[in-house]
């Protein structure tokens, strides 16, 4: 969704053009002229919004989440730094994840410069209110969800998310006007993913998987936001609702590394859906 910037410009231009046209048209009086001008102002607003959406669409397809939209990079690195230092320690695994993402998107020299900036942000305090306004204004719902996924990926890279890290994530979601449901769904993605990983390791070790499978199934229902007694139609509806937000096509304008991350995220949803269908004997 593209937010219309300075809509008054379209209204004013339309009104002025309308006045000029109506003055050169045979109208019955000033009232009719200004009514006509107001109609033109509405058309001006519509035309102005169409131009902005077209320009935004072209830019989004050409610019990436980090590489192209470099004006957002400091903000993203600041948020990542707040997550990394939330629990009072700087974990090497978390630093490595940030470095790898920068290495993948920039040439070695640029990546090193950005990583130094990131390490500098670890020693400063970010203004959540200012960063939140940028997120709220510049990012649509799908990109907000993707941002949360990236930040939570960092937080859980060392195993589990600490309470302090969760509070920072929640604060970012709040100041960025990210819907609570989006945050809950994104957290559920990682809970199901962790359970799946544990289940696979148990199977490889030849251990009993009955209890793990039950837990994984419960996490699958929770991820879709439905109860275990939901009908198949309700399950399909919940799945489609998640797909509308987290489908990789929603961030197709981002760089390849982010598309890959989006596909990874969406596959978790597909796995949960498939697990439920398999349990119910539905193909």
N, C-alpha and C positions, 0 to 999 in steps of 0.2 A: 504494500500500500504506500503510495506516494503522498506526502503531505504538501498541500499547496502553500507555497511561500508568498507572502505579501499579496494576498488576493485582491487587496484594494487597488493594485496597479491595473488589473484586468477590468475592474469596475469603472475606474476613473477614465481609462483609455476608451472603453466602450461608450461611456456617457458623453465624453467630448466628441468622439466621432459621430455619435447619434445626434448631438446638438447641431453639428455642422451639416449633416445630411438633412435633418429636419428643417433647418433654416432655408435650405435650397429646395425644399419640397412644398407643395401647396397644401398647407395645413390650416385648420380653422382658427387656431389661436395658440397662445403660449402654453396653455394647459396640455393640449394635444401634443405640442412639440416636446414638452418635458416628459410626458408619458412615453412618447416614442423613444426619447433619449434613454429613459430608464430601461426600456426593453433592450435597446442596443447595449446598455451596460451589462445586462445579464448574459447576452451573447458574448460580450467581451470577456466576462469572467469564465465562461465555458471554453472559449477559444484559448484563453491564457492557461487554463488548467490542462488542456490537451497538449499544448506546447511543452509545459513543464513535465508532464508524464512521459512524453516522447523523448525529451532530452534525458530525463532520469533513466529511462529504459535503456537508451543507447549507452549511457555512461556505465550503468551497472553491468552491462554485458561485456564492456571493454576493461573495466577495472576490477581488480581482485579485492578480497576482504582485507589483505595486508599489503600486498605488493603494489596494487594500483592505488588504493585509497590510503595513502601514507599519512594523510592528516589524522586518521583514526589509530595509526600504529602506536603512538605514544600513550594514548588512552588505554588501548588493549594491554600494552606492556605494564602500565600502572596497575590495572586491575589484576593482571596475572601476578604481579609482585605482591599485592595485598593478600592474595590467596596463599602464595608461597610462605609468607612470613606470618600468617594468621596464628599459627600454633606456637609461635615464639622461637622457631628454629628454621634454618634454611636447609632443606633436604637436597642432597646432591642429585637424587633421581628427578625431582621436580625441576631443578635447574637444567638438567640434561634434556628434558622434554621440551622446555622453552627454546633451548639452543638448537635442537634438531629441527623444530618448526621454522626457526629463522633461517637456518642453513638451507632448508628445502625451498624457501621462497626468495632468497636473495643471494647475490654473489658473495664469495667469502669475505671480501672487505666490508661490504654493507652489513652482512650478518654479524660480523664482529662488532661493528659500531653500534648496531641496535642492541646487541647482547650486553655491551658495556652500559648502554643507557638503562637497560632493564636492571642490571646489578646496582645502578645508581638509585633507581626507584625503590630498591629494597631498603635504602637508608633514608627515605623520605616518607612523608605521610600524604596520601592522595586526598583530593577534595571530592568526596563521593557525590556531593550535591551537583557540582559542575559536570562531572563525568556522567552522572545519571541523566542530566538534561541532554547531553549529546546522544546517549543511547536512545532515549525516548524520542528525540526529534529525528535522528538520522536512520535508525534501524527499524525495519518492519518486523512483524511478529515472527516470521520464519528466521530472520537473521538474529533476532534476539535469542531465540531458542538455540541457534547454532553457537552463539557466543557463550551461553550458559554451558553448553555441552563441552566446549573447549576449556572453560575455566574449571569445571568439575573434573574433567580428564586430568588436569594438573593436580587437583586436590587429592584424587584417589590413586595417583600414580605410585605412592609409597605403600599402598595396601588399602587402608580405610580412610574415610574423611573424618577429621577431628571435629569436635563441637565448635571450636573456634573457626575452622575453615568454613563450616556450614553457615555460621552466623555472618561471615563476610559475604558468602554467596547470596544469602537471603537479603542482605543489605543492598548488594548490587542490583538484585532483582527489584527490590522496593524502590530505590531511587531511579532506576531505569524504567519504571512503570511497566515491568514485565508481569504479566498475569500470574498469580499464585499457582494456577493450574498448570501453566507451562513449566514452572520450576518443579512442581511435584512430579509431573510426568518425566522430566529430564532426570530427576533423582531416581525414579523408579526404573529407568533404563539401566542405570548402573547397578542397581540392586539385583535386577534379573540377570544382567551380564555376569555379575560376581557369582551368583548362584549357578549359572550355567557352567562357568569355569570350574567351580568346585565339583559339580556333578561329573564333568568330563574327567577330572583328575581322579575322582573316586572310581569311575569305571575302569580307567587305565590301571589303577592299583588293584583291581579285582575286588573292591569292597562292595558291600551291600548298597544299592542305590535306591531302595524303596523310600526311605525317609527323605533323602535328597530330592527325589523326583516329586514327592508330595510338596515339599517346600518350593521347588522350582515352579510347579504348577500354580501354587498360590501366588507366587511373585508374578507369574504371567497374567493372572487375572487382575492383580493390583496394577500392573503396568497399563493394561487396557482400561483401567478405571471401572471395572464391573465386578459383580459378585459371582461366586461359583455356581449359583443357580440361575444365572442369566440365560435367556433364550439365545439360540444361534443367530437370530436376526439382530438382537441387541449386541452380540459379540461382533458381528460384521459391521454394525453401525459404529461401534467404539473404535474398531480397527481403522475404518475409513476416516474417522475424525482425526485420529493420530496421524494418518498418512497425509492429510491435507497440510499439516504443519511441518512434519519431519521428512517428507519425501525429498530425495536428492534433487529432483527437478526444481524445487523451490529455491535452491541456492546454486542453480546451474551457471549463474553469472560469476561465481567465485572461482578462484584459482583451483587447479586440479587437486592440490593437496587437501583443500577443504571439501571438494566434491567427494574425495575418497573417504574423508572423515564422516561426511553426511551419509554415504552409502553404508558405512560401518554402523552408524547410529540407526539407520532405517532397518538394517538386517536384524538388529536386536528385536525390533517391533515385529518383524515378520516371523522370527523364531518363536516369540511368545504366542503369536496367533496360530502358528502351525502346531505348537505343543498342545494348545487347547483343542484344536480341531482333531488332532490325533487321539487325544484322550476321549473325545466324544465319537470317534469313528466317522468323522466327516472328512471328505476329500476336498 
